[in-house]
C-alpha cells in the first residue's frame, strides 16, 4: 500500500534516538522529508547522516519556547512546505510517587508537557488540510507504570489535551493522534530495566511474549501521519504487543 508520504515534510522532535528516530526512519523510507531535533548537535549530525538526503536537523531543547518556530523555519525554508509533526521527547526520570522533587516535576513539565503542547500549537498554525500531528506518549496515559510516577502524572493530561486538539483542528482537516508505546527496546528501556532477567519476566506478561522493536513503532507512526490514515483522529493508539488490559 502506498502511504502517500512522498515529498511530504514533517518535524520530528526528539528524532535522533529511540522512538523519535524510528519514526523518522519510517517516514524517510516512504519518501517523506524530515527535520529532526535533539539537545546535542552530535546526536543531530549522526541521525541526519544515517537518515540521508531527505533529512535535516537542528540542536534544540523541547523546553525552549523558541524551538518550535526554529524547526518550522528550517522545514519550510528547506522544502517550502510542512505537513505535520511527530512530537517525541525523552522520558522523565524514574521515581516513585513520593520521591520526585519539585525541580524534577518542573523540568519534566517544561519539556514533556508544555514542550509538547507548545510544539503542537505552533505546528497547527502552519499546516493545512490533510496534515497530521502525532504525540508520542506512553501506555502510562491509560495505566500507571511502576516507578515512573512523573510520566504517570503527565501523560494522561497530554492525551486528553490531544483529544481536545483533535476536536478543535478537525474542521480544518488537520488530524491529531496520540501514540502509546509500551515495552519497546530503546536505550531508555534498557536503562530503566538493565537486568535481562527482569526484562524476560516483563516480556512473559505481554501477550506476544516479547518487547517491541523500535521499527515496529516507527511504522505505526508513519502510517498515522500519512494520508492513508485520513479518517483517523482523536484517538490514543497503544503500540504495546497487547500489554494494556483496557479497551
N, C-alpha and C positions, 0 to 999 in steps of 0.2 A: 504494500500500500504506500502510495506517495503521500507523505505528510504535508506537503505544500510548504516546506520550510526554506526552499532555495531562495537565497538572496534576502531573506528577512533578517532583521537586526535586533539583537537582544542584549541588554545589560545583564551580567551575572555577577552579583556581589558575592564576596567570599568564593570566587570562582577559580582559585588556583590550587585548591586541595579538596579532598573529601567529596562530599555530595555536590557542592557547587561545581567543582571541576568535572565530576561525572556528568552533570547536566550540560556543561559547556562542550564536553566531548561529544555527547549525543547530538546536540544541536549542530555543531560544525560538521559532523559526519553526514548529516542530512542536507548540507548545503547552506545552513544559516551562517550568519556572521555574528560574532560576539565581542563585547567589551567586558573583560574580567577585571576584578579588583581584589586586592589583598592589602594587608597592612605593610608588607615589605616589598620593595622593588625586586629583590632577589627572587621571591616567590612568583611575582608577576612575570618576570623575564623568562623563568623556567617554564611556566604554564603556556605563555604565548608561543615559545619555541616549539613546544610539543603539539599545540593545537594547530599551528600552521598559519597560512596566509589569511585565513578568514577570522583571525583573532587579533585584537589589540588589547592593551592592558594599562592599568594605572594603579600606583600605590595609593590607597585611600582607606580611611577608617570609617566604618558604618556609623560610628558615634559622632562623626564630624558633620555638622549641619551643611557644610559646603559640598560634601561628597556627591549627593545625587546629581546636582546640576553639572558638576565636573564630568561625571560619567556620561550623562546625556549629551553634553557638548562634544565629547570625544566620539561618541557613536554617530551623531548627526554630522559633525564636521568631516568624519572619515567616509561615511557611506550615504549621507544625505537622507536618512530615514531612521525611525525607531518603531519597533513592533511589539515591544513588551520587555519583561524582565523576569529573571529567576532570582529572587531575593533570599540569599542564604547568609548566615553569619555563624562564626564559631560558637559552640555552646558555652553556657556559663559554668563556673567551677562546680565540682561535686561537693555537696554538703547536705546535712540533714536539716530538718525544718527549723531547729533552734540554733544551728551552728553558723549560719550565714551572717556576716557583718553588714551594717548599713552601707559601707563602701562597696562591698560585693554586690548588694542589691542595686545600688545606684549605677555602678558600672554596667551591670547586665541590662538594666532597664534602658540605659542610654544607647547601647549597641543592639541588643536583641530585640527590644520592644520599640522604643522610639526611633531607632535607626531604620527598622523595617517599615514603620508607619511613614516616616519621612520619605524614604525611597519610593514606596508605592504611590504616595501622594504626588511626588514630583513626576514619576513616570506617567501616571494617569493624565497629567496636564499636557503631556507631549505626544500622546498616541491617539489614534483614531479608530474607527470601526474595524473589527477583525483582529484587534490586538489582544494580548493576554498578559496577565501578571500572576505569577505563581510564588507563593511564600513557602519556604522550606521550614517547617515547624518540627513536630515530633509527635509520636504517639502519646506523649505526656499531655497533649492538648485534650485527650479523652480519658486517660487513665494515668495516675501518677507512677513514676519510676523511682524505686527506692534509691535514696542517696542523691537525687537530683532535685532538691527542693526548689531552687531558684527557677529552673526550667519548668517544673510543675506549676509554679506560680504565674509565670509569664505567658507560656504557650497558649493556655485556654483563652486568655483575653485577646491575644493576637488572632486566634482562629475566629472568634466572634466578631472582632473588628473587620476581618477579611470578609466575613459573611455580609456585614453591613455594606462594605465597599462594593461587593458584587451587586447588591441591590441598587446602589447609587449609580454605578457605571453601566449596568445592563442596558438602559435605554440608549446609551451612546454606542452600543455594540462592542464594549470592552469587557472581557471576561476576567474573573478573579477566582483562583483556586488555591486552597491550602494543601500542601503535601505533608504527610505524617510518616516519616521514615521510622522504622523500628530498629532492629539489630542489624546494622549494615557494617561490613568490615572496612571501616575507615581508621585513620590514625587515632582519632578521638575515641572510638570504640575500644581499640586496643589499649589505650592509656587508662580508660575507665575500668576495663576488665583485663588486666595483664596476664592473669593466670589461665592457661589453656584449659585446665580442669573446670574452672568457673564458666568459661565460655561453652564447654561441652554440656555442662549442666543446664545452662540457659537455653542452648540450642535444642536440647531434648524436650523442652516445653513449647517449642514453636511447631505448629502443625507440619511444616515442610522439613523439620528436623535439621535446620542449618541456619546460619547467618546469611544475609543477603550480600551480593556483590555490588559495589558502587555502580557498575554499569547497568545493573537491573533497575536501580533507582533512576539513573540518568535517562534511560529510555522512557520511563513513565513521565519524567519532567518534560522531555522533548515533545512527547505526544500531547500532553496537557497544554503546552504553549502553542501547538501547531493549529493551523486551520482545520485539520482533521477532527479536532475536538471542539468544533464550533458551537455545539449545544451543551457544553459542559461548563458550568459556572456555579459559584456559591456553595461548593461542596468541599469537604475535607477528605482526602483520599489516603488511606493507610497503605504504605508500602512496607509491609512487615511480615510477610510469609504467613499471615493469618493469626499472628500472636494476639492481637486485640480481641477480647471476648465481648465485644459490643457490636451492635448493629451499626 
